[in-house]
Amino acid sequence: MSAFNVVRFRVKPGREQEFLDAHRKAAVEGFPGARQITLIKTGDNSYCVVAEWESFNKIVAARPRMISLLDSFRDCLEDLGGGLGVTDPVSGETVFQASAAAPKARRKKPATRKAASPKRKKASAKRPVRKPAKKASKKKGARKRR
């Protein structure tokens, strides 16, 4: 089962390039067990890393290396407040995953032209309207014969 970790950061003004360079360097070196690592800019000086891993055990095994990477740019980060420190990390195993592929377009049948049919003559007189047949009424006192 795959797993993900997500880490939120806020970079000090003027230190963004240093922060980005540290992540580019780490990407070149790689993380064993990581399928994909994405760094997202979520606002002014605000970033989030989202990483997909082969398993949660691979995240656990990579933590010392992730902490080493964090130490290389820790002084670039602002405290997030609320007792969080400079990062807000979460991680866990995948419990649901859906494809984001666009639905397949329905194929339209090719338009076909109908052969020209001979024109019909319009009826000059209106057709008579048929009235529904009246039901035979039963006379009072009349009995059915057997």
C-alpha positions in Angstrom: 0.0 0.0 0.0 1.4 3.4 -0.9 1.9 6.2 1.6 2.2 10.0 1.5 3.9 12.6 3.5 3.1 16.3 3.4 5.2 19.1 5.0 4.2 22.8 5.1 6.9 25.5 5.3 7.0 29.3 5.4 10.2 30.8 4.0 11.8 34.0 5.2 11.6 36.9 2.7 14.7 36.9 0.4 15.6 33.3 1.2 13.4 31.5 -1.3 16.1 30.7 -3.8 18.2 29.0 -1.2 15.2 27.0 -0.1 14.4 25.9 -3.7 18.1 25.1 -4.4 18.2 22.8 -1.4 15.2 20.9 -2.7 16.6 20.6 -6.2 19.8 19.2 -4.9 17.9 16.6 -2.8 15.9 15.7 -5.9 19.1 14.9 -7.8 20.3 12.7 -5.0 16.9 11.0 -4.6 15.1 9.3 -1.8 14.9 5.5 -2.0 11.3 4.4 -2.0 9.9 7.7 -3.1 7.7 7.5 -6.2 7.2 11.2 -6.6 8.1 14.4 -4.7 6.3 17.7 -5.5 7.1 21.1 -4.1 4.1 23.4 -4.3 4.1 27.2 -3.8 0.9 27.8 -1.8 1.2 31.6 -1.3 3.7 34.4 -0.6 6.8 32.7 0.9 4.6 29.6 1.6 5.3 26.1 0.3 4.2 22.5 0.8 6.0 19.3 -0.1 3.8 16.3 -1.1 5.6 13.0 -1.6 4.3 9.6 -2.6 6.1 6.6 -1.3 6.1 2.8 -2.0 5.1 2.1 1.6 5.0 3.8 5.0 8.1 1.9 6.0 10.0 3.7 3.2 8.9 7.0 4.8 10.2 5.9 8.2 13.5 4.7 6.7 13.9 8.1 4.9 13.3 10.3 7.9 17.0 10.7 8.9 17.7 11.9 5.4 14.7 14.2 5.4 15.8 15.7 8.7 19.3 16.2 7.2 17.8 18.0 4.3 15.7 20.2 6.6 18.8 21.0 8.6 20.5 22.3 5.4 17.9 25.1 5.0 16.3 25.3 8.5 17.6 28.9 8.9 15.7 29.9 5.8 12.3 29.1 7.5 10.0 31.1 9.7 8.3 29.7 12.7 4.7 28.7 11.8 3.4 29.6 15.2 1.1 27.7 17.5 3.9 25.5 18.8 4.6 23.9 15.4 8.1 25.2 14.8 9.4 25.7 11.3 7.5 22.7 9.7 4.0 21.2 9.8 4.5 17.5 8.8 1.9 14.8 8.4 2.2 11.3 6.9 0.2 8.1 6.5 -0.9 5.2 4.4 -3.2 5.6 1.4 -6.8 4.7 2.3 -8.5 5.9 -0.9 -7.2 6.9 -4.3 -9.1 7.8 -7.5 -8.0 8.5 -11.0 -8.2 12.1 -12.1 -8.4 11.2 -15.7 -11.1 13.1 -17.7 -14.1 11.0 -18.7 -13.9 9.6 -22.2 -15.8 11.7 -24.7 -18.7 9.9 -26.3 -18.3 9.2 -29.9 -20.9 10.8 -32.1 -22.2 8.8 -35.0 -21.2 10.4 -38.3 -24.0 12.4 -39.8 -25.5 10.8 -42.8 -27.6 12.5 -45.5 -30.9 11.0 -46.4 -31.6 10.5 -50.1 -33.9 13.2 -51.4 -37.5 11.9 -51.4 -40.1 13.0 -53.9 -42.2 15.9 -52.7 -45.7 15.0 -51.6 -48.6 17.0 -52.8 -50.4 18.9 -50.1 -54.1 18.0 -49.6 -56.2 20.8 -50.7 -59.2 19.9 -48.5 -59.2 19.2 -44.8 -59.7 15.6 -43.8 -63.0 15.0 -42.1 -62.7 14.5 -38.4 -64.1 11.1 -37.2 -66.4 11.2 -34.2 -66.2 8.3 -31.8 -69.0 5.8 -32.1 -71.8 6.1 -29.6 -72.3 3.3 -27.2 -75.7 1.6 -27.3 -77.7 2.8 -24.4 -79.6 0.4 -22.3 -83.2 1.2 -21.9 -84.7 1.1 -18.4 -86.4 -2.1 -17.6 -84.9 -3.9 -20.6 -83.5 -7.3 -19.7 -81.0 -9.4 -21.4 -82.4 -12.5 -23.0 -80.6 -15.7 -22.6 
